[in-house]
Amino acid sequence: VEIRDKDGNLIIIDGGTGLRELGNSMMAEDFGKGKGHAFWVLTHTHWDHIQGIPFFVPLFLPGNHFEFVSAMEDAEKRLEHQFVFTHFPVSFDHYSAKKTFRYLPEGNSLALGPHITAMGKSVRHPGGSFSYRFTEDGKSIIFASDAEFNLEEMENIDTYIEYFANADVLV
């Protein structure tokens, strides 16, 4: 999933198998020249959310910069594990683009470029997952894939209602 702010700045959410096609299309932009920058927000690291990362061409180009943002404190370590030799023949360090990692504590906000702020909130999912609320000019989109709300969550439902309230788009 990609989000672009009003200036075209890119936010990538997760990295499933569709990421390969996104990467190929990004090669026609500054990313193909090693001059691209994007924020990359991670909800969790189940395989279906990170499977496309090894095949994402813009990560190979020096000069590109990807700022990984996650409410998981150990996001970098989790991605590195995907690239251990028993799983994949190329290490995460081999990808030449600059990769930085920023921790976004749950409930806090973080600016992703000049226009969008992001806030993360945990959602119920085996192994844990986070949703994110992205806001630009008073409009919000919430990405909350793999969220499992059921009767066990009813005691905490008020915090979720407040978080989801008045969102313009909910995924």
Chimera marker file (.cmm) of the C-alpha trace (Angstrom):
<marker_set name="trace">
<marker id="1" x="0.000" y="0.000" z="0.000" r="1" g="1" b="0" radius="0.5"/>
<marker id="2" x="1.277" y="3.467" z="-0.844" r="1" g="1" b="0" radius="0.5"/>
<marker id="3" x="0.145" y="6.866" z="0.338" r="1" g="1" b="0" radius="0.5"/>
<marker id="4" x="1.329" y="10.091" z="-1.265" r="1" g="1" b="0" radius="0.5"/>
<marker id="5" x="0.942" y="13.468" z="0.373" r="1" g="1" b="0" radius="0.5"/>
<marker id="6" x="-0.130" y="16.575" z="-1.534" r="1" g="1" b="0" radius="0.5"/>
<marker id="7" x="3.481" y="17.117" z="-2.702" r="1" g="1" b="0" radius="0.5"/>
<marker id="8" x="3.891" y="13.507" z="-3.846" r="1" g="1" b="0" radius="0.5"/>
<marker id="9" x="6.049" y="12.380" z="-0.914" r="1" g="1" b="0" radius="0.5"/>
<marker id="10" x="5.762" y="8.613" z="-0.537" r="1" g="1" b="0" radius="0.5"/>
<marker id="11" x="4.742" y="6.467" z="2.416" r="1" g="1" b="0" radius="0.5"/>
<marker id="12" x="4.881" y="2.703" z="1.905" r="1" g="1" b="0" radius="0.5"/>
<marker id="13" x="2.894" y="0.487" z="4.256" r="1" g="1" b="0" radius="0.5"/>
<marker id="14" x="4.264" y="-3.023" z="4.783" r="1" g="1" b="0" radius="0.5"/>
<marker id="15" x="5.823" y="-5.034" z="1.975" r="1" g="1" b="0" radius="0.5"/>
<marker id="16" x="3.791" y="-7.953" z="0.693" r="1" g="1" b="0" radius="0.5"/>
<marker id="17" x="4.155" y="-9.473" z="-2.750" r="1" g="1" b="0" radius="0.5"/>
<marker id="18" x="2.682" y="-6.391" z="-4.439" r="1" g="1" b="0" radius="0.5"/>
<marker id="19" x="5.766" y="-4.471" z="-3.344" r="1" g="1" b="0" radius="0.5"/>
<marker id="20" x="7.757" y="-5.826" z="-6.295" r="1" g="1" b="0" radius="0.5"/>
<marker id="21" x="5.426" y="-4.080" z="-8.766" r="1" g="1" b="0" radius="0.5"/>
<marker id="22" x="5.471" y="-0.860" z="-6.741" r="1" g="1" b="0" radius="0.5"/>
<marker id="23" x="9.267" y="-0.938" z="-6.811" r="1" g="1" b="0" radius="0.5"/>
<marker id="24" x="9.326" y="-1.463" z="-10.554" r="1" g="1" b="0" radius="0.5"/>
<marker id="25" x="7.029" y="1.542" z="-11.088" r="1" g="1" b="0" radius="0.5"/>
<marker id="26" x="9.138" y="3.668" z="-8.724" r="1" g="1" b="0" radius="0.5"/>
<marker id="27" x="12.173" y="3.119" z="-10.953" r="1" g="1" b="0" radius="0.5"/>
<marker id="28" x="10.692" y="5.700" z="-13.372" r="1" g="1" b="0" radius="0.5"/>
<marker id="29" x="10.909" y="8.278" z="-10.559" r="1" g="1" b="0" radius="0.5"/>
<marker id="30" x="13.912" y="9.603" z="-8.596" r="1" g="1" b="0" radius="0.5"/>
<marker id="31" x="14.326" y="6.129" z="-7.102" r="1" g="1" b="0" radius="0.5"/>
<marker id="32" x="15.624" y="4.866" z="-10.460" r="1" g="1" b="0" radius="0.5"/>
<marker id="33" x="18.393" y="7.491" z="-10.242" r="1" g="1" b="0" radius="0.5"/>
<marker id="34" x="19.298" y="6.723" z="-6.616" r="1" g="1" b="0" radius="0.5"/>
<marker id="35" x="17.724" y="10.003" z="-5.458" r="1" g="1" b="0" radius="0.5"/>
<marker id="36" x="14.497" y="8.755" z="-3.888" r="1" g="1" b="0" radius="0.5"/>
<marker id="37" x="13.230" y="9.081" z="-0.351" r="1" g="1" b="0" radius="0.5"/>
<marker id="38" x="10.280" y="7.336" z="1.245" r="1" g="1" b="0" radius="0.5"/>
<marker id="39" x="8.882" y="6.531" z="4.652" r="1" g="1" b="0" radius="0.5"/>
<marker id="40" x="8.165" y="2.828" z="5.148" r="1" g="1" b="0" radius="0.5"/>
<marker id="41" x="5.661" y="1.992" z="7.872" r="1" g="1" b="0" radius="0.5"/>
<marker id="42" x="5.506" y="-1.567" z="9.228" r="1" g="1" b="0" radius="0.5"/>
<marker id="43" x="2.393" y="-2.992" z="10.894" r="1" g="1" b="0" radius="0.5"/>
<marker id="44" x="3.939" y="-6.370" z="11.775" r="1" g="1" b="0" radius="0.5"/>
<marker id="45" x="6.313" y="-8.883" z="10.277" r="1" g="1" b="0" radius="0.5"/>
<marker id="46" x="4.235" y="-11.888" z="9.333" r="1" g="1" b="0" radius="0.5"/>
<marker id="47" x="5.461" y="-13.233" z="5.994" r="1" g="1" b="0" radius="0.5"/>
<marker id="48" x="2.487" y="-11.916" z="4.015" r="1" g="1" b="0" radius="0.5"/>
<marker id="49" x="3.480" y="-8.385" z="5.086" r="1" g="1" b="0" radius="0.5"/>
<marker id="50" x="7.229" y="-8.571" z="4.315" r="1" g="1" b="0" radius="0.5"/>
<marker id="51" x="7.558" y="-11.194" z="1.567" r="1" g="1" b="0" radius="0.5"/>
<marker id="52" x="8.114" y="-8.620" z="-1.184" r="1" g="1" b="0" radius="0.5"/>
<marker id="53" x="10.973" y="-6.731" z="0.484" r="1" g="1" b="0" radius="0.5"/>
<marker id="54" x="13.817" y="-8.903" z="-0.913" r="1" g="1" b="0" radius="0.5"/>
<marker id="55" x="12.537" y="-8.249" z="-4.446" r="1" g="1" b="0" radius="0.5"/>
<marker id="56" x="12.098" y="-4.475" z="-4.118" r="1" g="1" b="0" radius="0.5"/>
<marker id="57" x="14.551" y="-3.035" z="-6.670" r="1" g="1" b="0" radius="0.5"/>
<marker id="58" x="14.848" y="0.528" z="-5.229" r="1" g="1" b="0" radius="0.5"/>
<marker id="59" x="16.496" y="-0.966" z="-2.118" r="1" g="1" b="0" radius="0.5"/>
<marker id="60" x="19.466" y="-2.034" z="-4.269" r="1" g="1" b="0" radius="0.5"/>
<marker id="61" x="20.315" y="1.474" z="-5.464" r="1" g="1" b="0" radius="0.5"/>
<marker id="62" x="22.783" y="3.544" z="-3.451" r="1" g="1" b="0" radius="0.5"/>
<marker id="63" x="21.510" y="7.053" z="-2.783" r="1" g="1" b="0" radius="0.5"/>
<marker id="64" x="17.911" y="6.046" z="-2.142" r="1" g="1" b="0" radius="0.5"/>
<marker id="65" x="16.793" y="6.491" z="1.451" r="1" g="1" b="0" radius="0.5"/>
<marker id="66" x="14.082" y="4.527" z="3.215" r="1" g="1" b="0" radius="0.5"/>
<marker id="67" x="13.029" y="5.609" z="6.697" r="1" g="1" b="0" radius="0.5"/>
<marker id="68" x="11.411" y="2.590" z="8.297" r="1" g="1" b="0" radius="0.5"/>
<marker id="69" x="8.878" y="3.594" z="10.943" r="1" g="1" b="0" radius="0.5"/>
<marker id="70" x="7.207" y="1.168" z="13.315" r="1" g="1" b="0" radius="0.5"/>
<marker id="71" x="5.549" y="0.865" z="16.690" r="1" g="1" b="0" radius="0.5"/>
<marker id="72" x="7.636" y="-2.325" z="17.062" r="1" g="1" b="0" radius="0.5"/>
<marker id="73" x="10.851" y="-1.496" z="18.904" r="1" g="1" b="0" radius="0.5"/>
<marker id="74" x="12.700" y="-4.360" z="17.199" r="1" g="1" b="0" radius="0.5"/>
<marker id="75" x="11.568" y="-3.806" z="13.586" r="1" g="1" b="0" radius="0.5"/>
<marker id="76" x="15.127" y="-3.683" z="12.222" r="1" g="1" b="0" radius="0.5"/>
<marker id="77" x="16.075" y="-6.935" z="13.929" r="1" g="1" b="0" radius="0.5"/>
<marker id="78" x="12.919" y="-8.608" z="12.600" r="1" g="1" b="0" radius="0.5"/>
<marker id="79" x="13.692" y="-7.577" z="9.014" r="1" g="1" b="0" radius="0.5"/>
<marker id="80" x="17.309" y="-8.654" z="9.327" r="1" g="1" b="0" radius="0.5"/>
<marker id="81" x="16.061" y="-12.085" z="10.374" r="1" g="1" b="0" radius="0.5"/>
<marker id="82" x="14.153" y="-12.371" z="7.080" r="1" g="1" b="0" radius="0.5"/>
<marker id="83" x="17.505" y="-12.094" z="5.300" r="1" g="1" b="0" radius="0.5"/>
<marker id="84" x="19.505" y="-14.686" z="7.256" r="1" g="1" b="0" radius="0.5"/>
<marker id="85" x="21.282" y="-17.144" z="4.953" r="1" g="1" b="0" radius="0.5"/>
<marker id="86" x="18.869" y="-19.973" z="5.733" r="1" g="1" b="0" radius="0.5"/>
<marker id="87" x="15.968" y="-17.844" z="4.440" r="1" g="1" b="0" radius="0.5"/>
<marker id="88" x="17.519" y="-15.774" z="1.641" r="1" g="1" b="0" radius="0.5"/>
<marker id="89" x="20.928" y="-15.726" z="-0.076" r="1" g="1" b="0" radius="0.5"/>
<marker id="90" x="21.447" y="-11.942" z="0.205" r="1" g="1" b="0" radius="0.5"/>
<marker id="91" x="21.824" y="-10.169" z="3.560" r="1" g="1" b="0" radius="0.5"/>
<marker id="92" x="19.836" y="-7.052" z="4.412" r="1" g="1" b="0" radius="0.5"/>
<marker id="93" x="23.112" y="-5.102" z="4.604" r="1" g="1" b="0" radius="0.5"/>
<marker id="94" x="23.798" y="-5.967" z="0.940" r="1" g="1" b="0" radius="0.5"/>
<marker id="95" x="20.972" y="-3.679" z="-0.164" r="1" g="1" b="0" radius="0.5"/>
<marker id="96" x="22.793" y="-0.415" z="-0.933" r="1" g="1" b="0" radius="0.5"/>
<marker id="97" x="20.022" y="2.107" z="-0.231" r="1" g="1" b="0" radius="0.5"/>
<marker id="98" x="20.256" y="3.934" z="3.058" r="1" g="1" b="0" radius="0.5"/>
<marker id="99" x="17.945" y="2.358" z="5.639" r="1" g="1" b="0" radius="0.5"/>
<marker id="100" x="17.139" y="4.124" z="8.879" r="1" g="1" b="0" radius="0.5"/>
<marker id="101" x="14.744" y="2.941" z="11.578" r="1" g="1" b="0" radius="0.5"/>
<marker id="102" x="12.527" y="5.087" z="13.769" r="1" g="1" b="0" radius="0.5"/>
<marker id="103" x="10.500" y="3.795" z="16.667" r="1" g="1" b="0" radius="0.5"/>
<marker id="104" x="7.025" y="5.297" z="17.010" r="1" g="1" b="0" radius="0.5"/>
<marker id="105" x="5.730" y="4.485" z="20.505" r="1" g="1" b="0" radius="0.5"/>
<marker id="106" x="2.059" y="3.568" z="20.524" r="1" g="1" b="0" radius="0.5"/>
<marker id="107" x="-0.178" y="6.614" z="20.946" r="1" g="1" b="0" radius="0.5"/>
<marker id="108" x="2.531" y="9.102" z="19.971" r="1" g="1" b="0" radius="0.5"/>
<marker id="109" x="2.571" y="11.095" z="16.741" r="1" g="1" b="0" radius="0.5"/>
<marker id="110" x="5.415" y="11.413" z="14.284" r="1" g="1" b="0" radius="0.5"/>
<marker id="111" x="5.773" y="13.692" z="11.251" r="1" g="1" b="0" radius="0.5"/>
<marker id="112" x="6.305" y="11.813" z="8.008" r="1" g="1" b="0" radius="0.5"/>
<marker id="113" x="7.489" y="14.659" z="5.856" r="1" g="1" b="0" radius="0.5"/>
<marker id="114" x="6.104" y="18.183" z="5.878" r="1" g="1" b="0" radius="0.5"/>
<marker id="115" x="2.406" y="17.348" z="5.674" r="1" g="1" b="0" radius="0.5"/>
<marker id="116" x="1.493" y="13.975" z="7.202" r="1" g="1" b="0" radius="0.5"/>
<marker id="117" x="1.580" y="12.832" z="10.799" r="1" g="1" b="0" radius="0.5"/>
<marker id="118" x="1.275" y="9.197" z="11.820" r="1" g="1" b="0" radius="0.5"/>
<marker id="119" x="0.095" y="7.648" z="15.057" r="1" g="1" b="0" radius="0.5"/>
<marker id="120" x="0.182" y="3.934" z="15.821" r="1" g="1" b="0" radius="0.5"/>
<marker id="121" x="-2.184" y="1.807" z="17.908" r="1" g="1" b="0" radius="0.5"/>
<marker id="122" x="-1.932" y="-1.891" z="18.634" r="1" g="1" b="0" radius="0.5"/>
<marker id="123" x="-4.674" y="-4.137" z="17.316" r="1" g="1" b="0" radius="0.5"/>
<marker id="124" x="-5.488" y="-7.673" z="18.324" r="1" g="1" b="0" radius="0.5"/>
<marker id="125" x="-3.712" y="-10.198" z="16.061" r="1" g="1" b="0" radius="0.5"/>
<marker id="126" x="-1.700" y="-13.365" z="16.794" r="1" g="1" b="0" radius="0.5"/>
<marker id="127" x="1.888" y="-12.221" z="17.281" r="1" g="1" b="0" radius="0.5"/>
<marker id="128" x="0.793" y="-8.584" z="17.562" r="1" g="1" b="0" radius="0.5"/>
<marker id="129" x="0.140" y="-5.896" z="14.986" r="1" g="1" b="0" radius="0.5"/>
<marker id="130" x="-0.248" y="-2.138" z="14.802" r="1" g="1" b="0" radius="0.5"/>
<marker id="131" x="-2.629" y="0.082" z="12.933" r="1" g="1" b="0" radius="0.5"/>
<marker id="132" x="-1.672" y="3.598" z="11.875" r="1" g="1" b="0" radius="0.5"/>
<marker id="133" x="-3.645" y="6.786" z="11.526" r="1" g="1" b="0" radius="0.5"/>
<marker id="134" x="-2.204" y="9.142" z="8.909" r="1" g="1" b="0" radius="0.5"/>
<marker id="135" x="-3.429" y="12.743" z="8.970" r="1" g="1" b="0" radius="0.5"/>
<marker id="136" x="-2.924" y="15.551" z="6.464" r="1" g="1" b="0" radius="0.5"/>
<marker id="137" x="-4.799" y="18.862" z="6.551" r="1" g="1" b="0" radius="0.5"/>
<marker id="138" x="-7.381" y="17.514" z="9.003" r="1" g="1" b="0" radius="0.5"/>
<marker id="139" x="-8.169" y="14.448" z="6.856" r="1" g="1" b="0" radius="0.5"/>
<marker id="140" x="-7.289" y="10.964" z="8.129" r="1" g="1" b="0" radius="0.5"/>
<marker id="141" x="-6.805" y="7.511" z="6.705" r="1" g="1" b="0" radius="0.5"/>
<marker id="142" x="-6.386" y="4.569" z="9.059" r="1" g="1" b="0" radius="0.5"/>
<marker id="143" x="-4.645" y="1.421" z="7.923" r="1" g="1" b="0" radius="0.5"/>
<marker id="144" x="-5.667" y="-1.402" z="10.261" r="1" g="1" b="0" radius="0.5"/>
<marker id="145" x="-5.163" y="-4.663" z="8.403" r="1" g="1" b="0" radius="0.5"/>
<marker id="146" x="-5.171" y="-7.929" z="10.350" r="1" g="1" b="0" radius="0.5"/>
<marker id="147" x="-7.215" y="-6.391" z="13.172" r="1" g="1" b="0" radius="0.5"/>
<marker id="148" x="-9.381" y="-8.902" z="14.980" r="1" g="1" b="0" radius="0.5"/>
<marker id="149" x="-12.047" y="-7.244" z="17.067" r="1" g="1" b="0" radius="0.5"/>
<marker id="150" x="-14.302" y="-9.574" z="19.038" r="1" g="1" b="0" radius="0.5"/>
<marker id="151" x="-16.124" y="-9.835" z="22.354" r="1" g="1" b="0" radius="0.5"/>
<marker id="152" x="-12.829" y="-10.207" z="24.246" r="1" g="1" b="0" radius="0.5"/>
<marker id="153" x="-11.977" y="-6.624" z="23.260" r="1" g="1" b="0" radius="0.5"/>
<marker id="154" x="-15.228" y="-5.089" z="24.485" r="1" g="1" b="0" radius="0.5"/>
<marker id="155" x="-13.680" y="-3.945" z="27.767" r="1" g="1" b="0" radius="0.5"/>
<marker id="156" x="-11.180" y="-1.840" z="25.767" r="1" g="1" b="0" radius="0.5"/>
<marker id="157" x="-13.542" y="-0.762" z="22.989" r="1" g="1" b="0" radius="0.5"/>
<marker id="158" x="-13.688" y="2.894" z="24.113" r="1" g="1" b="0" radius="0.5"/>
<marker id="159" x="-10.019" y="3.459" z="23.228" r="1" g="1" b="0" radius="0.5"/>
<marker id="160" x="-10.609" y="2.008" z="19.761" r="1" g="1" b="0" radius="0.5"/>
<marker id="161" x="-13.767" y="4.046" z="19.169" r="1" g="1" b="0" radius="0.5"/>
<marker id="162" x="-11.871" y="7.232" z="20.007" r="1" g="1" b="0" radius="0.5"/>
<marker id="163" x="-8.972" y="6.224" z="17.716" r="1" g="1" b="0" radius="0.5"/>
<marker id="164" x="-11.191" y="5.327" z="14.732" r="1" g="1" b="0" radius="0.5"/>
<marker id="165" x="-13.635" y="8.230" z="15.185" r="1" g="1" b="0" radius="0.5"/>
<marker id="166" x="-13.970" y="10.679" z="12.304" r="1" g="1" b="0" radius="0.5"/>
<marker id="167" x="-11.517" y="8.888" z="10.018" r="1" g="1" b="0" radius="0.5"/>
<marker id="168" x="-12.169" y="9.734" z="6.370" r="1" g="1" b="0" radius="0.5"/>
<marker id="169" x="-10.936" y="6.343" z="5.139" r="1" g="1" b="0" radius="0.5"/>
<marker id="170" x="-10.490" y="3.059" z="6.977" r="1" g="1" b="0" radius="0.5"/>
<marker id="171" x="-8.571" y="0.174" z="5.458" r="1" g="1" b="0" radius="0.5"/>
<link id1="1" id2="2" r="1" g="1" b="0" radius="0.2"/>
<link id1="2" id2="3" r="1" g="1" b="0" radius="0.2"/>
<link id1="3" id2="4" r="1" g="1" b="0" radius="0.2"/>
<link id1="4" id2="5" r="1" g="1" b="0" radius="0.2"/>
<link id1="5" id2="6" r="1" g="1" b="0" radius="0.2"/>
<link id1="6" id2="7" r="1" g="1" b="0" radius="0.2"/>
<link id1="7" id2="8" r="1" g="1" b="0" radius="0.2"/>
<link id1="8" id2="9" r="1" g="1" b="0" radius="0.2"/>
<link id1="9" id2="10" r="1" g="1" b="0" radius="0.2"/>
<link id1="10" id2="11" r="1" g="1" b="0" radius="0.2"/>
<link id1="11" id2="12" r="1" g="1" b="0" radius="0.2"/>
<link id1="12" id2="13" r="1" g="1" b="0" radius="0.2"/>
<link id1="13" id2="14" r="1" g="1" b="0" radius="0.2"/>
<link id1="14" id2="15" r="1" g="1" b="0" radius="0.2"/>
<link id1="15" id2="16" r="1" g="1" b="0" radius="0.2"/>
<link id1="16" id2="17" r="1" g="1" b="0" radius="0.2"/>
<link id1="17" id2="18" r="1" g="1" b="0" radius="0.2"/>
<link id1="18" id2="19" r="1" g="1" b="0" radius="0.2"/>
<link id1="19" id2="20" r="1" g="1" b="0" radius="0.2"/>
<link id1="20" id2="21" r="1" g="1" b="0" radius="0.2"/>
<link id1="21" id2="22" r="1" g="1" b="0" radius="0.2"/>
<link id1="22" id2="23" r="1" g="1" b="0" radius="0.2"/>
<link id1="23" id2="24" r="1" g="1" b="0" radius="0.2"/>
<link id1="24" id2="25" r="1" g="1" b="0" radius="0.2"/>
<link id1="25" id2="26" r="1" g="1" b="0" radius="0.2"/>
<link id1="26" id2="27" r="1" g="1" b="0" radius="0.2"/>
<link id1="27" id2="28" r="1" g="1" b="0" radius="0.2"/>
<link id1="28" id2="29" r="1" g="1" b="0" radius="0.2"/>
<link id1="29" id2="30" r="1" g="1" b="0" radius="0.2"/>
<link id1="30" id2="31" r="1" g="1" b="0" radius="0.2"/>
<link id1="31" id2="32" r="1" g="1" b="0" radius="0.2"/>
<link id1="32" id2="33" r="1" g="1" b="0" radius="0.2"/>
<link id1="33" id2="34" r="1" g="1" b="0" radius="0.2"/>
<link id1="34" id2="35" r="1" g="1" b="0" radius="0.2"/>
<link id1="35" id2="36" r="1" g="1" b="0" radius="0.2"/>
<link id1="36" id2="37" r="1" g="1" b="0" radius="0.2"/>
<link id1="37" id2="38" r="1" g="1" b="0" radius="0.2"/>
<link id1="38" id2="39" r="1" g="1" b="0" radius="0.2"/>
<link id1="39" id2="40" r="1" g="1" b="0" radius="0.2"/>
<link id1="40" id2="41" r="1" g="1" b="0" radius="0.2"/>
<link id1="41" id2="42" r="1" g="1" b="0" radius="0.2"/>
<link id1="42" id2="43" r="1" g="1" b="0" radius="0.2"/>
<link id1="43" id2="44" r="1" g="1" b="0" radius="0.2"/>
<link id1="44" id2="45" r="1" g="1" b="0" radius="0.2"/>
<link id1="45" id2="46" r="1" g="1" b="0" radius="0.2"/>
<link id1="46" id2="47" r="1" g="1" b="0" radius="0.2"/>
<link id1="47" id2="48" r="1" g="1" b="0" radius="0.2"/>
<link id1="48" id2="49" r="1" g="1" b="0" radius="0.2"/>
<link id1="49" id2="50" r="1" g="1" b="0" radius="0.2"/>
<link id1="50" id2="51" r="1" g="1" b="0" radius="0.2"/>
<link id1="51" id2="52" r="1" g="1" b="0" radius="0.2"/>
<link id1="52" id2="53" r="1" g="1" b="0" radius="0.2"/>
<link id1="53" id2="54" r="1" g="1" b="0" radius="0.2"/>
<link id1="54" id2="55" r="1" g="1" b="0" radius="0.2"/>
<link id1="55" id2="56" r="1" g="1" b="0" radius="0.2"/>
<link id1="56" id2="57" r="1" g="1" b="0" radius="0.2"/>
<link id1="57" id2="58" r="1" g="1" b="0" radius="0.2"/>
<link id1="58" id2="59" r="1" g="1" b="0" radius="0.2"/>
<link id1="59" id2="60" r="1" g="1" b="0" radius="0.2"/>
<link id1="60" id2="61" r="1" g="1" b="0" radius="0.2"/>
<link id1="61" id2="62" r="1" g="1" b="0" radius="0.2"/>
<link id1="62" id2="63" r="1" g="1" b="0" radius="0.2"/>
<link id1="63" id2="64" r="1" g="1" b="0" radius="0.2"/>
<link id1="64" id2="65" r="1" g="1" b="0" radius="0.2"/>
<link id1="65" id2="66" r="1" g="1" b="0" radius="0.2"/>
<link id1="66" id2="67" r="1" g="1" b="0" radius="0.2"/>
<link id1="67" id2="68" r="1" g="1" b="0" radius="0.2"/>
<link id1="68" id2="69" r="1" g="1" b="0" radius="0.2"/>
<link id1="69" id2="70" r="1" g="1" b="0" radius="0.2"/>
<link id1="70" id2="71" r="1" g="1" b="0" radius="0.2"/>
<link id1="71" id2="72" r="1" g="1" b="0" radius="0.2"/>
<link id1="72" id2="73" r="1" g="1" b="0" radius="0.2"/>
<link id1="73" id2="74" r="1" g="1" b="0" radius="0.2"/>
<link id1="74" id2="75" r="1" g="1" b="0" radius="0.2"/>
<link id1="75" id2="76" r="1" g="1" b="0" radius="0.2"/>
<link id1="76" id2="77" r="1" g="1" b="0" radius="0.2"/>
<link id1="77" id2="78" r="1" g="1" b="0" radius="0.2"/>
<link id1="78" id2="79" r="1" g="1" b="0" radius="0.2"/>
<link id1="79" id2="80" r="1" g="1" b="0" radius="0.2"/>
<link id1="80" id2="81" r="1" g="1" b="0" radius="0.2"/>
<link id1="81" id2="82" r="1" g="1" b="0" radius="0.2"/>
<link id1="82" id2="83" r="1" g="1" b="0" radius="0.2"/>
<link id1="83" id2="84" r="1" g="1" b="0" radius="0.2"/>
<link id1="84" id2="85" r="1" g="1" b="0" radius="0.2"/>
<link id1="85" id2="86" r="1" g="1" b="0" radius="0.2"/>
<link id1="86" id2="87" r="1" g="1" b="0" radius="0.2"/>
<link id1="87" id2="88" r="1" g="1" b="0" radius="0.2"/>
<link id1="88" id2="89" r="1" g="1" b="0" radius="0.2"/>
<link id1="89" id2="90" r="1" g="1" b="0" radius="0.2"/>
<link id1="90" id2="91" r="1" g="1" b="0" radius="0.2"/>
<link id1="91" id2="92" r="1" g="1" b="0" radius="0.2"/>
<link id1="92" id2="93" r="1" g="1" b="0" radius="0.2"/>
<link id1="93" id2="94" r="1" g="1" b="0" radius="0.2"/>
<link id1="94" id2="95" r="1" g="1" b="0" radius="0.2"/>
<link id1="95" id2="96" r="1" g="1" b="0" radius="0.2"/>
<link id1="96" id2="97" r="1" g="1" b="0" radius="0.2"/>
<link id1="97" id2="98" r="1" g="1" b="0" radius="0.2"/>
<link id1="98" id2="99" r="1" g="1" b="0" radius="0.2"/>
<link id1="99" id2="100" r="1" g="1" b="0" radius="0.2"/>
<link id1="100" id2="101" r="1" g="1" b="0" radius="0.2"/>
<link id1="101" id2="102" r="1" g="1" b="0" radius="0.2"/>
<link id1="102" id2="103" r="1" g="1" b="0" radius="0.2"/>
<link id1="103" id2="104" r="1" g="1" b="0" radius="0.2"/>
<link id1="104" id2="105" r="1" g="1" b="0" radius="0.2"/>
<link id1="105" id2="106" r="1" g="1" b="0" radius="0.2"/>
<link id1="106" id2="107" r="1" g="1" b="0" radius="0.2"/>
<link id1="107" id2="108" r="1" g="1" b="0" radius="0.2"/>
<link id1="108" id2="109" r="1" g="1" b="0" radius="0.2"/>
<link id1="109" id2="110" r="1" g="1" b="0" radius="0.2"/>
<link id1="110" id2="111" r="1" g="1" b="0" radius="0.2"/>
<link id1="111" id2="112" r="1" g="1" b="0" radius="0.2"/>
<link id1="112" id2="113" r="1" g="1" b="0" radius="0.2"/>
<link id1="113" id2="114" r="1" g="1" b="0" radius="0.2"/>
<link id1="114" id2="115" r="1" g="1" b="0" radius="0.2"/>
<link id1="115" id2="116" r="1" g="1" b="0" radius="0.2"/>
<link id1="116" id2="117" r="1" g="1" b="0" radius="0.2"/>
<link id1="117" id2="118" r="1" g="1" b="0" radius="0.2"/>
<link id1="118" id2="119" r="1" g="1" b="0" radius="0.2"/>
<link id1="119" id2="120" r="1" g="1" b="0" radius="0.2"/>
<link id1="120" id2="121" r="1" g="1" b="0" radius="0.2"/>
<link id1="121" id2="122" r="1" g="1" b="0" radius="0.2"/>
<link id1="122" id2="123" r="1" g="1" b="0" radius="0.2"/>
<link id1="123" id2="124" r="1" g="1" b="0" radius="0.2"/>
<link id1="124" id2="125" r="1" g="1" b="0" radius="0.2"/>
<link id1="125" id2="126" r="1" g="1" b="0" radius="0.2"/>
<link id1="126" id2="127" r="1" g="1" b="0" radius="0.2"/>
<link id1="127" id2="128" r="1" g="1" b="0" radius="0.2"/>
<link id1="128" id2="129" r="1" g="1" b="0" radius="0.2"/>
<link id1="129" id2="130" r="1" g="1" b="0" radius="0.2"/>
<link id1="130" id2="131" r="1" g="1" b="0" radius="0.2"/>
<link id1="131" id2="132" r="1" g="1" b="0" radius="0.2"/>
<link id1="132" id2="133" r="1" g="1" b="0" radius="0.2"/>
<link id1="133" id2="134" r="1" g="1" b="0" radius="0.2"/>
<link id1="134" id2="135" r="1" g="1" b="0" radius="0.2"/>
<link id1="135" id2="136" r="1" g="1" b="0" radius="0.2"/>
<link id1="136" id2="137" r="1" g="1" b="0" radius="0.2"/>
<link id1="137" id2="138" r="1" g="1" b="0" radius="0.2"/>
<link id1="138" id2="139" r="1" g="1" b="0" radius="0.2"/>
<link id1="139" id2="140" r="1" g="1" b="0" radius="0.2"/>
<link id1="140" id2="141" r="1" g="1" b="0" radius="0.2"/>
<link id1="141" id2="142" r="1" g="1" b="0" radius="0.2"/>
<link id1="142" id2="143" r="1" g="1" b="0" radius="0.2"/>
<link id1="143" id2="144" r="1" g="1" b="0" radius="0.2"/>
<link id1="144" id2="145" r="1" g="1" b="0" radius="0.2"/>
<link id1="145" id2="146" r="1" g="1" b="0" radius="0.2"/>
<link id1="146" id2="147" r="1" g="1" b="0" radius="0.2"/>
<link id1="147" id2="148" r="1" g="1" b="0" radius="0.2"/>
<link id1="148" id2="149" r="1" g="1" b="0" radius="0.2"/>
<link id1="149" id2="150" r="1" g="1" b="0" radius="0.2"/>
<link id1="150" id2="151" r="1" g="1" b="0" radius="0.2"/>
<link id1="151" id2="152" r="1" g="1" b="0" radius="0.2"/>
<link id1="152" id2="153" r="1" g="1" b="0" radius="0.2"/>
<link id1="153" id2="154" r="1" g="1" b="0" radius="0.2"/>
<link id1="154" id2="155" r="1" g="1" b="0" radius="0.2"/>
<link id1="155" id2="156" r="1" g="1" b="0" radius="0.2"/>
<link id1="156" id2="157" r="1" g="1" b="0" radius="0.2"/>
<link id1="157" id2="158" r="1" g="1" b="0" radius="0.2"/>
<link id1="158" id2="159" r="1" g="1" b="0" radius="0.2"/>
<link id1="159" id2="160" r="1" g="1" b="0" radius="0.2"/>
<link id1="160" id2="161" r="1" g="1" b="0" radius="0.2"/>
<link id1="161" id2="162" r="1" g="1" b="0" radius="0.2"/>
<link id1="162" id2="163" r="1" g="1" b="0" radius="0.2"/>
<link id1="163" id2="164" r="1" g="1" b="0" radius="0.2"/>
<link id1="164" id2="165" r="1" g="1" b="0" radius="0.2"/>
<link id1="165" id2="166" r="1" g="1" b="0" radius="0.2"/>
<link id1="166" id2="167" r="1" g="1" b="0" radius="0.2"/>
<link id1="167" id2="168" r="1" g="1" b="0" radius="0.2"/>
<link id1="168" id2="169" r="1" g="1" b="0" radius="0.2"/>
<link id1="169" id2="170" r="1" g="1" b="0" radius="0.2"/>
<link id1="170" id2="171" r="1" g="1" b="0" radius="0.2"/>
</marker_set>
